[in-house]
Amino acid sequence: MSVAASLPSASRKSLAIEVLSKTEPISHLAAQHQVSRKFLYQQGQKANEALDATFRSTTDEPEVLFYLPITKTWLWQLILGLILICHCSYRGVVELLPDLFDLPISMGTIHNRLQGAAQKASAINLTQDLSAIQVGLHDEIFQGSQPVLVGVDASSTYCYLLAAAEHRDEDTWGAIPFG
């Protein structure tokens, strides 16, 4: 039986550390411990693999793409996007913000902010030039049980009217200013 085969694991580990530290040439270590250079290279390789496995990332987290500064303005834009684009309910927003951003918010705050945004949007809509619209398509949709009058340009599909109404009769349509 060779000397290398009879070495206990603590001695093998010690030799592997010496190989990795590179304080002495492999040939000197082999002669000193009466083992082959091949054996020492193998021990060094095992130790190196163990170190790599230890320091390898244990998570499969993807690389961070970018860092996003979260401001109050950004959060209000997120809330508008969740509700208007994603069709999220107020309760969904109330549940999401504390979970992801540690920011509790009430349904009343969300409602008030959306009403403010709707007022700003109405002011902007009144400044739109609708003279290029030749054929308007009018219909009603419903928000819950409340009718909403809709007007769309036939050629561009530009929506120029969304007006909540109590009724959807001809008198209500006749009272809507189309610019």
MOTA-V866669 format. One record per residue. N is the residue number from 1. BURIAL is I if it has 24 or more other C-alpha atoms within 12 Angstrom, else O. Layout:
n=N burial=BURIAL
n=N burial=BURIAL
This chain:
n=1 burial=O
n=2 burial=O
n=3 burial=O
n=4 burial=O
n=5 burial=O
n=6 burial=O
n=7 burial=O
n=8 burial=O
n=9 burial=O
n=10 burial=O
n=11 burial=O
n=12 burial=I
n=13 burial=O
n=14 burial=O
n=15 burial=I
n=16 burial=I
n=17 burial=I
n=18 burial=I
n=19 burial=I
n=20 burial=I
n=21 burial=O
n=22 burial=O
n=23 burial=O
n=24 burial=O
n=25 burial=O
n=26 burial=I
n=27 burial=O
n=28 burial=O
n=29 burial=I
n=30 burial=I
n=31 burial=O
n=32 burial=O
n=33 burial=O
n=34 burial=O
n=35 burial=I
n=36 burial=O
n=37 burial=O
n=38 burial=O
n=39 burial=I
n=40 burial=I
n=41 burial=I
n=42 burial=O
n=43 burial=I
n=44 burial=I
n=45 burial=O
n=46 burial=O
n=47 burial=I
n=48 burial=O
n=49 burial=O
n=50 burial=O
n=51 burial=O
n=52 burial=O
n=53 burial=O
n=54 burial=O
n=55 burial=O
n=56 burial=O
n=57 burial=O
n=58 burial=O
n=59 burial=O
n=60 burial=O
n=61 burial=O
n=62 burial=O
n=63 burial=O
n=64 burial=O
n=65 burial=O
n=66 burial=O
n=67 burial=O
n=68 burial=O
n=69 burial=O
n=70 burial=O
n=71 burial=O
n=72 burial=O
n=73 burial=O
n=74 burial=O
n=75 burial=I
n=76 burial=I
n=77 burial=O
n=78 burial=I
n=79 burial=I
n=80 burial=I
n=81 burial=O
n=82 burial=O
n=83 burial=O
n=84 burial=O
n=85 burial=O
n=86 burial=O
n=87 burial=O
n=88 burial=O
n=89 burial=O
n=90 burial=I
n=91 burial=O
n=92 burial=O
n=93 burial=I
n=94 burial=I
n=95 burial=O
n=96 burial=O
n=97 burial=O
n=98 burial=O
n=99 burial=O
n=100 burial=O
n=101 burial=O
n=102 burial=O
n=103 burial=O
n=104 burial=O
n=105 burial=I
n=106 burial=O
n=107 burial=O
n=108 burial=O
n=109 burial=O
n=110 burial=I
n=111 burial=O
n=112 burial=O
n=113 burial=I
n=114 burial=I
n=115 burial=O
n=116 burial=O
n=117 burial=O
n=118 burial=O
n=119 burial=O
n=120 burial=O
n=121 burial=O
n=122 burial=O
n=123 burial=O
n=124 burial=O
n=125 burial=O
n=126 burial=O
n=127 burial=O
n=128 burial=O
n=129 burial=O
n=130 burial=O
n=131 burial=O
n=132 burial=O
n=133 burial=O
n=134 burial=O
n=135 burial=O
n=136 burial=O
n=137 burial=O
n=138 burial=I
n=139 burial=O
n=140 burial=I
n=141 burial=O
n=142 burial=O
n=143 burial=O
n=144 burial=O
n=145 burial=O
n=146 burial=O
n=147 burial=O
n=148 burial=I
n=149 burial=I
n=150 burial=I
n=151 burial=I
n=152 burial=O
n=153 burial=O
n=154 burial=O
n=155 burial=O
n=156 burial=O
n=157 burial=O
n=158 burial=O
n=159 burial=O
n=160 burial=I
n=161 burial=I
n=162 burial=I
n=163 burial=I
n=164 burial=O
n=165 burial=I
n=166 burial=O
n=167 burial=O
n=168 burial=I
n=169 burial=O
n=170 burial=O
n=171 burial=O
n=172 burial=O
n=173 burial=I
n=174 burial=O
n=175 burial=O
n=176 burial=O
n=177 burial=O
n=178 burial=I
n=179 burial=O
